[in-house]
Amino acid sequence: MIISHGDPTTFVTRPLSAALLALGLMCILVAALPHIRRKRNEVFVEED
């Protein structure tokens, strides 16, 4: 942020930083997906 003088668009306009940002978001999604799926299955359980 110091190099870009506080401009946060540097993270999405530069190809390397955009790729690393996307990779980080995918890692968070992959880590959270089992928890979300488990909670979803608990909510949609059919009771007789």
PyMOL Python script that loads the backbone (N, CA, C, O; Angstrom):
from pymol import cmd

cmd.read_pdbstr("""\
ATOM      1  N   MET A   1       0.824  -1.188   0.000  1.00  0.00           N
ATOM      2  CA  MET A   1       0.000   0.000   0.000  1.00  0.00           C
ATOM      3  C   MET A   1       0.878   1.265   0.000  1.00  0.00           C
ATOM      4  O   MET A   1       0.492   2.294  -0.555  1.00  0.00           O
ATOM      5  N   ILE A   2       2.032   1.178   0.614  1.00  0.00           N
ATOM      6  CA  ILE A   2       2.922   2.343   0.620  1.00  0.00           C
ATOM      7  C   ILE A   2       3.428   2.613  -0.793  1.00  0.00           C
ATOM      8  O   ILE A   2       3.486   3.765  -1.224  1.00  0.00           O
ATOM      9  N   ILE A   3       3.792   1.556  -1.514  1.00  0.00           N
ATOM     10  CA  ILE A   3       4.318   1.726  -2.867  1.00  0.00           C
ATOM     11  C   ILE A   3       3.241   2.293  -3.795  1.00  0.00           C
ATOM     12  O   ILE A   3       3.547   3.103  -4.670  1.00  0.00           O
ATOM     13  N   SER A   4       1.996   1.880  -3.616  1.00  0.00           N
ATOM     14  CA  SER A   4       0.917   2.351  -4.496  1.00  0.00           C
ATOM     15  C   SER A   4       0.258   3.616  -3.967  1.00  0.00           C
ATOM     16  O   SER A   4      -0.762   4.047  -4.505  1.00  0.00           O
ATOM     17  N   HIS A   5       0.819   4.217  -2.928  1.00  0.00           N
ATOM     18  CA  HIS A   5       0.311   5.464  -2.340  1.00  0.00           C
ATOM     19  C   HIS A   5      -1.126   5.318  -1.863  1.00  0.00           C
ATOM     20  O   HIS A   5      -1.936   6.229  -2.036  1.00  0.00           O
ATOM     21  N   GLY A   6      -1.449   4.169  -1.259  1.00  0.00           N
ATOM     22  CA  GLY A   6      -2.765   3.953  -0.669  1.00  0.00           C
ATOM     23  C   GLY A   6      -3.851   3.566  -1.659  1.00  0.00           C
ATOM     24  O   GLY A   6      -5.029   3.556  -1.304  1.00  0.00           O
ATOM     25  N   ASP A   7      -3.484   3.251  -2.882  1.00  0.00           N
ATOM     26  CA  ASP A   7      -4.470   2.887  -3.904  1.00  0.00           C
ATOM     27  C   ASP A   7      -4.735   1.383  -3.860  1.00  0.00           C
ATOM     28  O   ASP A   7      -3.862   0.604  -4.243  1.00  0.00           O
ATOM     29  N   PRO A   8      -5.933   0.945  -3.397  1.00  0.00           N
ATOM     30  CA  PRO A   8      -6.205  -0.488  -3.280  1.00  0.00           C
ATOM     31  C   PRO A   8      -6.483  -1.175  -4.617  1.00  0.00           C
ATOM     32  O   PRO A   8      -6.541  -2.404  -4.660  1.00  0.00           O
ATOM     33  N   THR A   9      -6.656  -0.435  -5.696  1.00  0.00           N
ATOM     34  CA  THR A   9      -6.918  -1.068  -6.990  1.00  0.00           C
ATOM     35  C   THR A   9      -5.692  -1.796  -7.531  1.00  0.00           C
ATOM     36  O   THR A   9      -5.794  -2.562  -8.489  1.00  0.00           O
ATOM     37  N   THR A  10      -4.549  -1.562  -6.928  1.00  0.00           N
ATOM     38  CA  THR A  10      -3.330  -2.260  -7.331  1.00  0.00           C
ATOM     39  C   THR A  10      -3.495  -3.760  -7.181  1.00  0.00           C
ATOM     40  O   THR A  10      -2.912  -4.528  -7.947  1.00  0.00           O
ATOM     41  N   PHE A  11      -4.286  -4.188  -6.197  1.00  0.00           N
ATOM     42  CA  PHE A  11      -4.461  -5.616  -5.940  1.00  0.00           C
ATOM     43  C   PHE A  11      -5.254  -6.320  -7.034  1.00  0.00           C
ATOM     44  O   PHE A  11      -5.140  -7.538  -7.170  1.00  0.00           O
ATOM     45  N   VAL A  12      -6.037  -5.613  -7.805  1.00  0.00           N
ATOM     46  CA  VAL A  12      -6.812  -6.259  -8.867  1.00  0.00           C
ATOM     47  C   VAL A  12      -6.359  -5.876 -10.265  1.00  0.00           C
ATOM     48  O   VAL A  12      -6.719  -6.549 -11.231  1.00  0.00           O
ATOM     49  N   THR A  13      -5.590  -4.827 -10.394  1.00  0.00           N
ATOM     50  CA  THR A  13      -5.144  -4.418 -11.728  1.00  0.00           C
ATOM     51  C   THR A  13      -3.848  -5.095 -12.149  1.00  0.00           C
ATOM     52  O   THR A  13      -3.593  -5.254 -13.343  1.00  0.00           O
ATOM     53  N   ARG A  14      -3.035  -5.491 -11.194  1.00  0.00           N
ATOM     54  CA  ARG A  14      -1.794  -6.201 -11.505  1.00  0.00           C
ATOM     55  C   ARG A  14      -2.089  -7.689 -11.613  1.00  0.00           C
ATOM     56  O   ARG A  14      -2.727  -8.247 -10.721  1.00  0.00           O
ATOM     57  N   PRO A  15      -1.642  -8.347 -12.678  1.00  0.00           N
ATOM     58  CA  PRO A  15      -1.982  -9.761 -12.884  1.00  0.00           C
ATOM     59  C   PRO A  15      -1.506 -10.687 -11.758  1.00  0.00           C
ATOM     60  O   PRO A  15      -2.246 -11.582 -11.349  1.00  0.00           O
ATOM     61  N   LEU A  16      -0.304 -10.490 -11.262  1.00  0.00           N
ATOM     62  CA  LEU A  16       0.216 -11.365 -10.220  1.00  0.00           C
ATOM     63  C   LEU A  16      -0.565 -11.197  -8.920  1.00  0.00           C
ATOM     64  O   LEU A  16      -0.942 -12.185  -8.290  1.00  0.00           O
ATOM     65  N   SER A  17      -0.805  -9.972  -8.521  1.00  0.00           N
ATOM     66  CA  SER A  17      -1.525  -9.748  -7.271  1.00  0.00           C
ATOM     67  C   SER A  17      -2.986 -10.177  -7.401  1.00  0.00           C
ATOM     68  O   SER A  17      -3.567 -10.661  -6.430  1.00  0.00           O
ATOM     69  N   ALA A  18      -3.584 -10.012  -8.562  1.00  0.00           N
ATOM     70  CA  ALA A  18      -4.955 -10.470  -8.767  1.00  0.00           C
ATOM     71  C   ALA A  18      -5.030 -11.994  -8.708  1.00  0.00           C
ATOM     72  O   ALA A  18      -5.980 -12.550  -8.157  1.00  0.00           O
ATOM     73  N   ALA A  19      -4.042 -12.660  -9.266  1.00  0.00           N
ATOM     74  CA  ALA A  19      -4.019 -14.120  -9.230  1.00  0.00           C
ATOM     75  C   ALA A  19      -3.834 -14.622  -7.800  1.00  0.00           C
ATOM     76  O   ALA A  19      -4.489 -15.584  -7.400  1.00  0.00           O
ATOM     77  N   LEU A  20      -2.965 -13.996  -7.033  1.00  0.00           N
ATOM     78  CA  LEU A  20      -2.754 -14.393  -5.642  1.00  0.00           C
ATOM     79  C   LEU A  20      -3.993 -14.113  -4.797  1.00  0.00           C
ATOM     80  O   LEU A  20      -4.325 -14.892  -3.904  1.00  0.00           O
ATOM     81  N   LEU A  21      -4.665 -13.023  -5.069  1.00  0.00           N
ATOM     82  CA  LEU A  21      -5.901 -12.704  -4.361  1.00  0.00           C
ATOM     83  C   LEU A  21      -6.977 -13.738  -4.676  1.00  0.00           C
ATOM     84  O   LEU A  21      -7.681 -14.193  -3.774  1.00  0.00           O
ATOM     85  N   ALA A  22      -7.110 -14.110  -5.934  1.00  0.00           N
ATOM     86  CA  ALA A  22      -8.079 -15.131  -6.330  1.00  0.00           C
ATOM     87  C   ALA A  22      -7.727 -16.486  -5.721  1.00  0.00           C
ATOM     88  O   ALA A  22      -8.614 -17.219  -5.283  1.00  0.00           O
ATOM     89  N   LEU A  23      -6.450 -16.821  -5.692  1.00  0.00           N
ATOM     90  CA  LEU A  23      -6.010 -18.077  -5.087  1.00  0.00           C
ATOM     91  C   LEU A  23      -6.330 -18.106  -3.594  1.00  0.00           C
ATOM     92  O   LEU A  23      -6.766 -19.132  -3.073  1.00  0.00           O
ATOM     93  N   GLY A  24      -6.121 -17.015  -2.924  1.00  0.00           N
ATOM     94  CA  GLY A  24      -6.443 -16.922  -1.505  1.00  0.00           C
ATOM     95  C   GLY A  24      -7.933 -17.077  -1.251  1.00  0.00           C
ATOM     96  O   GLY A  24      -8.335 -17.759  -0.308  1.00  0.00           O
ATOM     97  N   LEU A  25      -8.758 -16.446  -2.086  1.00  0.00           N
ATOM     98  CA  LEU A  25     -10.212 -16.582  -1.939  1.00  0.00           C
ATOM     99  C   LEU A  25     -10.674 -18.009  -2.202  1.00  0.00           C
ATOM    100  O   LEU A  25     -11.576 -18.506  -1.528  1.00  0.00           O
ATOM    101  N   MET A  26     -10.060 -18.666  -3.175  1.00  0.00           N
ATOM    102  CA  MET A  26     -10.416 -20.062  -3.455  1.00  0.00           C
ATOM    103  C   MET A  26     -10.024 -20.965  -2.291  1.00  0.00           C
ATOM    104  O   MET A  26     -10.761 -21.893  -1.955  1.00  0.00           O
ATOM    105  N   CYS A  27      -8.878 -20.707  -1.674  1.00  0.00           N
ATOM    106  CA  CYS A  27      -8.462 -21.504  -0.516  1.00  0.00           C
ATOM    107  C   CYS A  27      -9.431 -21.342   0.640  1.00  0.00           C
ATOM    108  O   CYS A  27      -9.760 -22.319   1.314  1.00  0.00           O
ATOM    109  N   ILE A  28      -9.889 -20.132   0.877  1.00  0.00           N
ATOM    110  CA  ILE A  28     -10.869 -19.890   1.935  1.00  0.00           C
ATOM    111  C   ILE A  28     -12.172 -20.611   1.620  1.00  0.00           C
ATOM    112  O   ILE A  28     -12.782 -21.203   2.510  1.00  0.00           O
ATOM    113  N   LEU A  29     -12.600 -20.568   0.379  1.00  0.00           N
ATOM    114  CA  LEU A  29     -13.829 -21.234  -0.027  1.00  0.00           C
ATOM    115  C   LEU A  29     -13.720 -22.746   0.127  1.00  0.00           C
ATOM    116  O   LEU A  29     -14.647 -23.385   0.624  1.00  0.00           O
ATOM    117  N   VAL A  30     -12.605 -23.321  -0.290  1.00  0.00           N
ATOM    118  CA  VAL A  30     -12.406 -24.768  -0.172  1.00  0.00           C
ATOM    119  C   VAL A  30     -12.372 -25.182   1.299  1.00  0.00           C
ATOM    120  O   VAL A  30     -12.872 -26.251   1.650  1.00  0.00           O
ATOM    121  N   ALA A  31     -11.796 -24.359   2.149  1.00  0.00           N
ATOM    122  CA  ALA A  31     -11.732 -24.676   3.574  1.00  0.00           C
ATOM    123  C   ALA A  31     -13.104 -24.573   4.231  1.00  0.00           C
ATOM    124  O   ALA A  31     -13.400 -25.338   5.148  1.00  0.00           O
ATOM    125  N   ALA A  32     -13.941 -23.651   3.785  1.00  0.00           N
ATOM    126  CA  ALA A  32     -15.249 -23.429   4.403  1.00  0.00           C
ATOM    127  C   ALA A  32     -16.340 -24.313   3.812  1.00  0.00           C
ATOM    128  O   ALA A  32     -17.386 -24.491   4.436  1.00  0.00           O
ATOM    129  N   LEU A  33     -16.124 -24.862   2.642  1.00  0.00           N
ATOM    130  CA  LEU A  33     -17.168 -25.627   1.957  1.00  0.00           C
ATOM    131  C   LEU A  33     -17.672 -26.830   2.746  1.00  0.00           C
ATOM    132  O   LEU A  33     -18.888 -27.016   2.792  1.00  0.00           O
ATOM    133  N   PRO A  34     -16.844 -27.657   3.366  1.00  0.00           N
ATOM    134  CA  PRO A  34     -17.383 -28.783   4.146  1.00  0.00           C
ATOM    135  C   PRO A  34     -18.277 -28.331   5.297  1.00  0.00           C
ATOM    136  O   PRO A  34     -19.287 -28.974   5.584  1.00  0.00           O
ATOM    137  N   HIS A  35     -17.923 -27.248   5.948  1.00  0.00           N
ATOM    138  CA  HIS A  35     -18.732 -26.738   7.052  1.00  0.00           C
ATOM    139  C   HIS A  35     -20.091 -26.256   6.542  1.00  0.00           C
ATOM    140  O   HIS A  35     -21.122 -26.524   7.159  1.00  0.00           O
ATOM    141  N   ILE A  36     -20.086 -25.553   5.425  1.00  0.00           N
ATOM    142  CA  ILE A  36     -21.335 -25.054   4.841  1.00  0.00           C
ATOM    143  C   ILE A  36     -22.208 -26.218   4.397  1.00  0.00           C
ATOM    144  O   ILE A  36     -23.416 -26.210   4.634  1.00  0.00           O
ATOM    145  N   ARG A  37     -21.618 -27.211   3.762  1.00  0.00           N
ATOM    146  CA  ARG A  37     -22.369 -28.367   3.291  1.00  0.00           C
ATOM    147  C   ARG A  37     -22.986 -29.140   4.467  1.00  0.00           C
ATOM    148  O   ARG A  37     -24.128 -29.592   4.389  1.00  0.00           O
ATOM    149  N   ARG A  38     -22.223 -29.284   5.550  1.00  0.00           N
ATOM    150  CA  ARG A  38     -22.712 -29.998   6.729  1.00  0.00           C
ATOM    151  C   ARG A  38     -23.903 -29.257   7.350  1.00  0.00           C
ATOM    152  O   ARG A  38     -24.901 -29.883   7.707  1.00  0.00           O
ATOM    153  N   LYS A  39     -23.803 -27.953   7.477  1.00  0.00           N
ATOM    154  CA  LYS A  39     -24.900 -27.156   8.039  1.00  0.00           C
ATOM    155  C   LYS A  39     -26.121 -27.216   7.132  1.00  0.00           C
ATOM    156  O   LYS A  39     -27.251 -27.285   7.617  1.00  0.00           O
ATOM    157  N   ARG A  40     -25.905 -27.190   5.831  1.00  0.00           N
ATOM    158  CA  ARG A  40     -27.022 -27.242   4.880  1.00  0.00           C
ATOM    159  C   ARG A  40     -27.750 -28.582   4.981  1.00  0.00           C
ATOM    160  O   ARG A  40     -28.979 -28.625   4.927  1.00  0.00           O
ATOM    161  N   ASN A  41     -27.002 -29.666   5.125  1.00  0.00           N
ATOM    162  CA  ASN A  41     -27.618 -30.981   5.262  1.00  0.00           C
ATOM    163  C   ASN A  41     -28.422 -31.082   6.555  1.00  0.00           C
ATOM    164  O   ASN A  41     -29.457 -31.748   6.584  1.00  0.00           O
ATOM    165  N   GLU A  42     -27.964 -30.431   7.622  1.00  0.00           N
ATOM    166  CA  GLU A  42     -28.707 -30.442   8.881  1.00  0.00           C
ATOM    167  C   GLU A  42     -30.034 -29.705   8.743  1.00  0.00           C
ATOM    168  O   GLU A  42     -31.033 -30.122   9.329  1.00  0.00           O
ATOM    169  N   VAL A  43     -30.059 -28.627   7.986  1.00  0.00           N
ATOM    170  CA  VAL A  43     -31.277 -27.827   7.830  1.00  0.00           C
ATOM    171  C   VAL A  43     -32.303 -28.549   6.969  1.00  0.00           C
ATOM    172  O   VAL A  43     -33.499 -28.481   7.252  1.00  0.00           O
ATOM    173  N   PHE A  44     -31.859 -29.236   5.928  1.00  0.00           N
ATOM    174  CA  PHE A  44     -32.772 -29.852   4.982  1.00  0.00           C
ATOM    175  C   PHE A  44     -33.046 -31.324   5.252  1.00  0.00           C
ATOM    176  O   PHE A  44     -33.371 -32.071   4.330  1.00  0.00           O
ATOM    177  N   VAL A  45     -32.919 -31.747   6.498  1.00  0.00           N
ATOM    178  CA  VAL A  45     -33.216 -33.135   6.858  1.00  0.00           C
ATOM    179  C   VAL A  45     -34.734 -33.324   6.884  1.00  0.00           C
ATOM    180  O   VAL A  45     -35.456 -32.552   7.516  1.00  0.00           O
ATOM    181  N   GLU A  46     -35.206 -34.365   6.188  1.00  0.00           N
ATOM    182  CA  GLU A  46     -36.640 -34.634   6.171  1.00  0.00           C
ATOM    183  C   GLU A  46     -37.012 -35.453   7.386  1.00  0.00           C
ATOM    184  O   GLU A  46     -36.383 -36.468   7.685  1.00  0.00           O
ATOM    185  N   GLU A  47     -38.036 -35.005   8.080  1.00  0.00           N
ATOM    186  CA  GLU A  47     -38.519 -35.749   9.238  1.00  0.00           C
ATOM    187  C   GLU A  47     -39.812 -36.444   8.880  1.00  0.00           C
ATOM    188  O   GLU A  47     -40.665 -35.875   8.199  1.00  0.00           O
ATOM    189  N   ASP A  48     -39.960 -37.698   9.345  1.00  0.00           N
ATOM    190  CA  ASP A  48     -41.176 -38.454   9.044  1.00  0.00           C
ATOM    191  C   ASP A  48     -42.258 -38.187  10.057  1.00  0.00           C
ATOM    192  O   ASP A  48     -43.351 -38.745   9.954  1.00  0.00           O
TER     193      ASP A  48
END
""", "prot")
cmd.dss("prot")
cmd.show_as("cartoon", "prot")
cmd.util.cbc("prot")
cmd.orient("prot")
